[in-house]
Amino acid sequence: MFQTFTEREERRATAVATNSPFAEWEKTFGDRRLCAAIADRLTFRGTLLQTGTESFRPQATCDKRETTHAE
């Protein structure tokens, strides 16, 4: 993954979606320095969008069910 991000750096747009904050990425990647390097490449001249800690999917599913049953 690190190699992919390195090759794309400043060449192509890259979008990453995760439920984990940067502080927890070390658990996924297993190496603190690698994690820092990946975060560095992803955030350089980038835009971070934080939508909160709750997923929108459960609420969207409930809303759809309510709309379907109301018809």
N, CA, C and O atoms as CSV, one atom per row, in Angstrom:
chain,resi,resn,atom,element,x,y,z
A,1,MET,N,N,0.827,-1.183,0.000
A,1,MET,CA,C,0.000,0.000,0.000
A,1,MET,C,C,0.877,1.253,0.000
A,1,MET,O,O,0.591,2.227,-0.697
A,2,PHE,N,N,1.934,1.211,0.784
A,2,PHE,CA,C,2.857,2.344,0.826
A,2,PHE,C,C,3.400,2.646,-0.558
A,2,PHE,O,O,3.457,3.807,-0.963
A,3,GLN,N,N,3.803,1.607,-1.292
A,3,GLN,CA,C,4.358,1.792,-2.627
A,3,GLN,C,C,3.326,2.422,-3.563
A,3,GLN,O,O,3.669,3.288,-4.368
A,4,THR,N,N,2.086,2.000,-3.464
A,4,THR,CA,C,1.021,2.564,-4.295
A,4,THR,C,C,0.851,4.047,-4.024
A,4,THR,O,O,0.782,4.850,-4.954
A,5,PHE,N,N,0.783,4.411,-2.752
A,5,PHE,CA,C,0.632,5.827,-2.402
A,5,PHE,C,C,1.846,6.637,-2.843
A,5,PHE,O,O,1.708,7.775,-3.292
A,6,THR,N,N,3.017,6.060,-2.719
A,6,THR,CA,C,4.233,6.751,-3.136
A,6,THR,C,C,4.225,7.005,-4.636
A,6,THR,O,O,4.579,8.097,-5.081
A,7,GLU,N,N,3.826,6.011,-5.418
A,7,GLU,CA,C,3.786,6.158,-6.870
A,7,GLU,C,C,2.725,7.164,-7.325
A,7,GLU,O,O,2.908,7.834,-8.341
A,8,ARG,N,N,1.633,7.276,-6.594
A,8,ARG,CA,C,0.549,8.186,-6.973
A,8,ARG,C,C,0.769,9.610,-6.470
A,8,ARG,O,O,0.121,10.545,-6.939
A,9,GLU,N,N,1.677,9.771,-5.523
A,9,GLU,CA,C,1.896,11.075,-4.905
A,9,GLU,C,C,2.139,12.149,-5.956
A,9,GLU,O,O,3.038,12.030,-6.789
A,10,GLU,N,N,1.328,13.193,-5.904
A,10,GLU,CA,C,1.406,14.353,-6.793
A,10,GLU,C,C,1.173,14.012,-8.266
A,10,GLU,O,O,1.457,14.839,-9.133
A,11,ARG,N,N,0.667,12.823,-8.569
A,11,ARG,CA,C,0.380,12.460,-9.958
A,11,ARG,C,C,-1.106,12.247,-10.190
A,11,ARG,O,O,-1.646,12.669,-11.213
A,12,ARG,N,N,-1.759,11.603,-9.258
A,12,ARG,CA,C,-3.166,11.256,-9.387
A,12,ARG,C,C,-3.874,11.480,-8.052
A,12,ARG,O,O,-3.263,11.438,-6.985
A,13,ALA,N,N,-5.155,11.715,-8.147
A,13,ALA,CA,C,-5.953,11.861,-6.932
A,13,ALA,C,C,-6.146,10.488,-6.288
A,13,ALA,O,O,-6.300,9.478,-6.974
A,14,THR,N,N,-6.135,10.476,-4.975
A,14,THR,CA,C,-6.348,9.236,-4.237
A,14,THR,C,C,-7.337,9.514,-3.120
A,14,THR,O,O,-7.165,10.454,-2.344
A,15,ALA,N,N,-8.355,8.704,-3.045
A,15,ALA,CA,C,-9.345,8.836,-1.974
A,15,ALA,C,C,-9.262,7.601,-1.085
A,15,ALA,O,O,-9.168,6.472,-1.568
A,16,VAL,N,N,-9.300,7.835,0.201
A,16,VAL,CA,C,-9.258,6.745,1.171
A,16,VAL,C,C,-10.386,6.980,2.168
A,16,VAL,O,O,-10.531,8.077,2.707
A,17,ALA,N,N,-11.171,5.957,2.404
A,17,ALA,CA,C,-12.237,6.036,3.413
A,17,ALA,C,C,-11.932,5.023,4.507
A,17,ALA,O,O,-11.590,3.874,4.228
A,18,THR,N,N,-12.059,5.456,5.736
A,18,THR,CA,C,-11.776,4.578,6.864
A,18,THR,C,C,-12.623,4.980,8.058
A,18,THR,O,O,-13.021,6.137,8.191
A,19,ASN,N,N,-12.889,4.032,8.906
A,19,ASN,CA,C,-13.581,4.321,10.161
A,19,ASN,C,C,-12.592,4.576,11.287
A,19,ASN,O,O,-12.991,4.894,12.407
A,20,SER,N,N,-11.312,4.440,10.996
A,20,SER,CA,C,-10.277,4.577,12.024
A,20,SER,C,C,-9.556,5.916,11.900
A,20,SER,O,O,-9.192,6.322,10.796
A,21,PRO,N,N,-9.346,6.603,13.020
A,21,PRO,CA,C,-8.538,7.821,12.990
A,21,PRO,C,C,-7.064,7.457,12.772
A,21,PRO,O,O,-6.661,6.315,12.994
A,22,PHE,N,N,-6.277,8.426,12.342
A,22,PHE,CA,C,-4.851,8.175,12.104
A,22,PHE,C,C,-4.177,7.520,13.304
A,22,PHE,O,O,-3.290,6.684,13.133
A,23,ALA,N,N,-4.583,7.884,14.501
A,23,ALA,CA,C,-3.963,7.338,15.712
A,23,ALA,C,C,-4.110,5.823,15.818
A,23,ALA,O,O,-3.332,5.175,16.518
A,24,GLU,N,N,-5.101,5.251,15.131
A,24,GLU,CA,C,-5.321,3.803,15.194
A,24,GLU,C,C,-4.753,3.053,13.990
A,24,GLU,O,O,-4.819,1.825,13.949
A,25,TRP,N,N,-4.206,3.755,13.030
A,25,TRP,CA,C,-3.688,3.104,11.821
A,25,TRP,C,C,-2.532,2.166,12.118
A,25,TRP,O,O,-2.322,1.203,11.379
A,26,GLU,N,N,-1.788,2.415,13.164
A,26,GLU,CA,C,-0.661,1.548,13.509
A,26,GLU,C,C,-1.126,0.113,13.752
A,26,GLU,O,O,-0.396,-0.836,13.467
A,27,LYS,N,N,-2.334,-0.044,14.277
A,27,LYS,CA,C,-2.887,-1.388,14.488
A,27,LYS,C,C,-3.070,-2.115,13.155
A,27,LYS,O,O,-2.863,-3.325,13.072
A,28,THR,N,N,-3.452,-1.386,12.132
A,28,THR,CA,C,-3.689,-1.973,10.812
A,28,THR,C,C,-2.384,-2.262,10.084
A,28,THR,O,O,-2.197,-3.352,9.544
A,29,PHE,N,N,-1.490,-1.295,10.068
A,29,PHE,CA,C,-0.249,-1.433,9.301
A,29,PHE,C,C,0.877,-2.098,10.085
A,29,PHE,O,O,1.829,-2.604,9.492
A,30,GLY,N,N,0.776,-2.102,11.415
A,30,GLY,CA,C,1.738,-2.824,12.227
A,30,GLY,C,C,3.093,-2.168,12.422
A,30,GLY,O,O,3.948,-2.718,13.117
A,31,ASP,N,N,3.304,-1.016,11.828
A,31,ASP,CA,C,4.604,-0.350,11.941
A,31,ASP,C,C,4.358,1.149,12.055
A,31,ASP,O,O,3.759,1.761,11.171
A,32,ARG,N,N,4.825,1.726,13.145
A,32,ARG,CA,C,4.582,3.147,13.402
A,32,ARG,C,C,5.181,4.054,12.331
A,32,ARG,O,O,4.532,5.007,11.900
A,33,ARG,N,N,6.404,3.774,11.900
A,33,ARG,CA,C,7.060,4.611,10.884
A,33,ARG,C,C,6.362,4.486,9.530
A,33,ARG,O,O,6.204,5.478,8.819
A,34,LEU,N,N,5.946,3.278,9.174
A,34,LEU,CA,C,5.228,3.071,7.919
A,34,LEU,C,C,3.896,3.814,7.955
A,34,LEU,O,O,3.511,4.458,6.979
A,35,CYS,N,N,3.210,3.725,9.062
A,35,CYS,CA,C,1.939,4.416,9.239
A,35,CYS,C,C,2.120,5.929,9.076
A,35,CYS,O,O,1.326,6.579,8.395
A,36,ALA,N,N,3.138,6.475,9.683
A,36,ALA,CA,C,3.411,7.912,9.584
A,36,ALA,C,C,3.737,8.306,8.145
A,36,ALA,O,O,3.313,9.365,7.682
A,37,ALA,N,N,4.483,7.467,7.440
A,37,ALA,CA,C,4.841,7.753,6.052
A,37,ALA,C,C,3.612,7.727,5.148
A,37,ALA,O,O,3.477,8.573,4.264
A,38,ILE,N,N,2.721,6.773,5.360
A,38,ILE,CA,C,1.492,6.701,4.562
A,38,ILE,C,C,0.614,7.920,4.837
A,38,ILE,O,O,0.113,8.543,3.901
A,39,ALA,N,N,0.427,8.260,6.098
A,39,ALA,CA,C,-0.378,9.426,6.454
A,39,ALA,C,C,0.233,10.697,5.867
A,39,ALA,O,O,-0.492,11.581,5.411
A,40,ASP,N,N,1.549,10.791,5.876
A,40,ASP,CA,C,2.242,11.946,5.316
A,40,ASP,C,C,1.942,12.089,3.823
A,40,ASP,O,O,1.653,13.189,3.353
A,41,ARG,N,N,2.008,11.004,3.091
A,41,ARG,CA,C,1.751,11.048,1.653
A,41,ARG,C,C,0.291,11.344,1.332
A,41,ARG,O,O,-0.010,12.049,0.369
A,42,LEU,N,N,-0.603,10.807,2.135
A,42,LEU,CA,C,-2.023,11.035,1.892
A,42,LEU,C,C,-2.462,12.460,2.210
A,42,LEU,O,O,-3.376,12.983,1.570
A,43,THR,N,N,-1.832,13.083,3.173
A,43,THR,CA,C,-2.273,14.408,3.608
A,43,THR,C,C,-1.533,15.556,2.945
A,43,THR,O,O,-1.975,16.701,3.039
A,44,PHE,N,N,-0.414,15.283,2.273
A,44,PHE,CA,C,0.358,16.343,1.625
A,44,PHE,C,C,-0.474,16.983,0.518
A,44,PHE,O,O,-0.875,16.314,-0.434
A,45,ARG,N,N,-0.728,18.273,0.651
A,45,ARG,CA,C,-1.528,19.025,-0.319
A,45,ARG,C,C,-2.903,18.403,-0.550
A,45,ARG,O,O,-3.469,18.519,-1.637
A,46,GLY,N,N,-3.427,17.751,0.465
A,46,GLY,CA,C,-4.718,17.087,0.333
A,46,GLY,C,C,-5.785,17.760,1.167
A,46,GLY,O,O,-5.532,18.741,1.866
A,47,THR,N,N,-6.958,17.221,1.079
A,47,THR,CA,C,-8.089,17.696,1.853
A,47,THR,C,C,-8.608,16.539,2.692
A,47,THR,O,O,-8.899,15.463,2.170
A,48,LEU,N,N,-8.719,16.764,3.977
A,48,LEU,CA,C,-9.258,15.749,4.875
A,48,LEU,C,C,-10.701,16.096,5.200
A,48,LEU,O,O,-11.007,17.220,5.596
A,49,LEU,N,N,-11.572,15.135,5.029
A,49,LEU,CA,C,-12.971,15.310,5.384
A,49,LEU,C,C,-13.286,14.362,6.527
A,49,LEU,O,O,-13.201,13.143,6.383
A,50,GLN,N,N,-13.644,14.927,7.641
A,50,GLN,CA,C,-14.020,14.100,8.792
A,50,GLN,C,C,-15.520,14.228,8.975
A,50,GLN,O,O,-16.045,15.319,9.200
A,51,THR,N,N,-16.195,13.104,8.875
A,51,THR,CA,C,-17.652,13.121,8.940
A,51,THR,C,C,-18.186,12.712,10.298
A,51,THR,O,O,-19.400,12.674,10.500
A,52,GLY,N,N,-17.318,12.412,11.213
A,52,GLY,CA,C,-17.752,11.999,12.540
A,52,GLY,C,C,-17.469,10.529,12.765
A,52,GLY,O,O,-16.848,9.864,11.936
A,53,THR,N,N,-17.927,10.040,13.886
A,53,THR,CA,C,-17.622,8.658,14.240
A,53,THR,C,C,-18.756,7.696,13.900
A,53,THR,O,O,-18.550,6.482,13.895
A,54,GLU,N,N,-19.927,8.209,13.622
A,54,GLU,CA,C,-21.070,7.356,13.326
A,54,GLU,C,C,-21.224,7.158,11.822
A,54,GLU,O,O,-21.075,8.106,11.051
A,55,SER,N,N,-21.514,5.953,11.412
A,55,SER,CA,C,-21.768,5.652,10.017
A,55,SER,C,C,-23.159,6.153,9.637
A,55,SER,O,O,-24.094,6.059,10.431
A,56,PHE,N,N,-23.293,6.681,8.432
A,56,PHE,CA,C,-24.589,7.141,7.962
A,56,PHE,C,C,-25.447,5.978,7.448
A,56,PHE,O,O,-26.658,6.137,7.294
A,57,ARG,N,N,-24.853,4.827,7.184
A,57,ARG,CA,C,-25.562,3.714,6.552
A,57,ARG,C,C,-26.734,3.156,7.372
A,57,ARG,O,O,-27.806,2.945,6.805
A,58,PRO,N,N,-26.579,2.909,8.676
A,58,PRO,CA,C,-27.730,2.381,9.428
A,58,PRO,C,C,-28.942,3.309,9.379
A,58,PRO,O,O,-30.072,2.847,9.223
A,59,GLN,N,N,-28.712,4.609,9.510
A,59,GLN,CA,C,-29.829,5.558,9.477
A,59,GLN,C,C,-30.444,5.615,8.088
A,59,GLN,O,O,-31.666,5.692,7.962
A,60,ALA,N,N,-29.627,5.579,7.048
A,60,ALA,CA,C,-30.141,5.593,5.678
A,60,ALA,C,C,-30.982,4.352,5.403
A,60,ALA,O,O,-32.002,4.431,4.718
A,61,THR,N,N,-30.558,3.206,5.934
A,61,THR,CA,C,-31.320,1.969,5.761
A,61,THR,C,C,-32.666,2.076,6.462
A,61,THR,O,O,-33.687,1.693,5.890
A,62,CYS,N,N,-32.689,2.581,7.671
A,62,CYS,CA,C,-33.953,2.748,8.405
A,62,CYS,C,C,-34.875,3.719,7.678
A,62,CYS,O,O,-36.075,3.469,7.562
A,63,ASP,N,N,-34.322,4.820,7.191
A,63,ASP,CA,C,-35.126,5.801,6.467
A,63,ASP,C,C,-35.756,5.182,5.219
A,63,ASP,O,O,-36.923,5.435,4.921
A,64,LYS,N,N,-34.990,4.378,4.495
A,64,LYS,CA,C,-35.494,3.731,3.284
A,64,LYS,C,C,-36.617,2.748,3.633
A,64,LYS,O,O,-37.629,2.688,2.935
A,65,ARG,N,N,-36.439,1.986,4.700
A,65,ARG,CA,C,-37.475,1.043,5.124
A,65,ARG,C,C,-38.769,1.761,5.484
A,65,ARG,O,O,-39.858,1.321,5.115
A,66,GLU,N,N,-38.641,2.856,6.199
A,66,GLU,CA,C,-39.829,3.635,6.599
A,66,GLU,C,C,-40.541,4.167,5.368
A,66,GLU,O,O,-41.770,4.143,5.304
A,67,THR,N,N,-39.781,4.646,4.388
A,67,THR,CA,C,-40.381,5.180,3.163
A,67,THR,C,C,-41.065,4.077,2.371
A,67,THR,O,O,-42.157,4.279,1.839
A,68,THR,N,N,-40.429,2.909,2.288
A,68,THR,CA,C,-40.984,1.778,1.543
A,68,THR,C,C,-42.255,1.261,2.188
A,68,THR,O,O,-43.217,0.942,1.489
A,69,HIS,N,N,-42.274,1.173,3.514
A,69,HIS,CA,C,-43.451,0.661,4.225
A,69,HIS,C,C,-44.598,1.673,4.221
A,69,HIS,O,O,-45.757,1.283,4.361
A,70,ALA,N,N,-44.303,2.935,4.066
A,70,ALA,CA,C,-45.336,3.987,4.076
A,70,ALA,C,C,-46.105,4.017,2.762
A,70,ALA,O,O,-47.217,4.542,2.711
A,71,GLU,N,N,-45.532,3.465,1.703
A,71,GLU,CA,C,-46.174,3.518,0.378
A,71,GLU,C,C,-47.235,2.537,0.228
A,71,GLU,O,O,-47.863,2.464,-0.829
